């Protein structure tokens, strides 16, 4: 059975990589920027970048960061 995260808590959570809001899709929390997916474990968000599921076409977390988290210009 899918655990539905409390909407108030979900509104506070952000992706640790992109800092974008998260939305729940089944047992996953998806970042609005890039669709990096974090699992819900027994209803508890596991917001660990190293364990996140990468979107299709992205081979590594470093590739994801290069595409969705450009470094600021100096």
Contact map, one row per residue, 1 for C-alpha under 8 A:
11100000000000000000000000000000000000000000000000000000000000000000000000
11110000000000000000000001100000000000000000000000000000000000000000000000
11111000000000000000000001100000000000010110000000000000000000000000000000
01111100000000000000000000000000000000000010000000000000000000000000000000
00111110110000000000000100000000000000000010000000000000000000000000000000
00011111110000000000000000000000000000000000000000000000000000000000000000
00001111111000000000000000000000000000000000000000000000000000000000000000
00000111111100000000000000000000000000000000000000000000000000000000000000
00001111111110000000000000000000000000000000000000000000000000000000000000
00001111111110000000011000000000000000000000000000000000000000000000000000
00000011111110000000110000000000000000000000000000000000000000000000000000
00000001111111000000100000000000000000000000000000000000000000000000000000
00000000111111100000110000000000000000000000000000000000000000000000000000
00000000000111110111110000000010000000000000000000000000000000000000000000
00000000000011111111110000000010000000000000001000000000000000000000000000
00000000000001111110000000000000000000000000001110000000000000000000000000
00000000000000111110000000000000000000000000000010000000000000001000100000
00000000000001111111000000000010100000000000000000000000000000000001100000
00000000000001111111100000000000000000000000000000000000000000000000000000
00000000000001100111110000000011100000000000000000000000000000000000000000
00000000001111100011111000000011000000000000000000000000000000000000000000
00000000011011100001111100001111000000000000000000000000000000000000000000
00000000010000000000111110001111000000000000000000000000000000000000000000
00001000000000000000011111111100000000000000000000000000000000000000000000
00000000000000000000001111111100000000000000000000000000000000000000000000
01100000000000000000000111111000000000000000000000000000000000000000000000
01100000000000000000000111111000000000111000000000000000000000000000000000
00000000000000000000000111111100000011110000000000000000000000000000000000
00000000000000000000011111111110000011110000100000000000000000000000000000
00000000000000000000011110011111001111000000000000000000000000000000000000
00000000000001100101111000001111111110000000000000000000000000000000000000
00000000000000000001111000000111111000000000000000000000000000000000000000
00000000000000000101000000000011111100000000000000000000000000000001000000
00000000000000000000000000000011111100000000000000000010000000010001000000
00000000000000000000000000000111111110000000000000000110000000000000000000
00000000000000000000000000000110111111000000000000011110000000000000000000
00000000000000000000000000011110001111100000000000011110000000000000000000
00000000000000000000000000011100000111110000111110111000000000000000000000
00000000000000000000000000111000000011111000111000010000000000000000000000
00100000000000000000000000111000000001111111110000000000000000000000000000
00000000000000000000000000100000000000111111110000000000000000000000000000
00100000000000000000000000000000000000011111000000000000000000000000000000
00111000000000000000000000000000000000011111100000000000000000000000000000
00000000000000000000000000000000000000011111110000000000000000000000000000
00000000000000000000000000001000000001111011111000000000000000000000000000
00000000000000000000000000000000000001111001111100000000000000000000000000
00000000000000110000000000000000000001100000111110010000000000000000000000
00000000000000010000000000000000000001000000011111110000000000000000000000
00000000000000011000000000000000000001000000001111110000000010000000000000
00000000000000000000000000000000000000000000000111110000000010000000000000
00000000000000000000000000000000000001000000000111111000000000000000000000
00000000000000000000000000000000000111100000001111111100000000000000000000
00000000000000000000000000000000000111000000000000111110000000000000000000
00000000000000000000000000000000001110000000000000011111011110010000000000
00000000000000000000000000000000011110000000000000001111110000000000000000
00000000000000000000000000000000000000000000000000000111110000000000000000
00000000000000000000000000000000000000000000000000000011111000000000000000
00000000000000000000000000000000000000000000000000000111111110110000000000
00000000000000000000000000000000000000000000000000000100111110110000000000
00000000000000000000000000000000000000000000000000000100011111110000000000
00000000000000000000000000000000000000000000000011000100011111111000000000
00000000000000000000000000000000000000000000000000000000000111111100000000
00000000000000000000000000000000000000000000000000000000011111111110000000
00000000000000000000000000000000010000000000000000000100011111111111100000
00000000000000001000000000000000000000000000000000000000000011111111110000
00000000000000000000000000000000000000000000000000000000000001111111110000
00000000000000000000000000000000000000000000000000000000000000111111110000
00000000000000000100000000000000110000000000000000000000000000011111110000
00000000000000001100000000000000000000000000000000000000000000011111111000
00000000000000000000000000000000000000000000000000000000000000001111111100
00000000000000000000000000000000000000000000000000000000000000000000111110
00000000000000000000000000000000000000000000000000000000000000000000011111
00000000000000000000000000000000000000000000000000000000000000000000001111
00000000000000000000000000000000000000000000000000000000000000000000000111
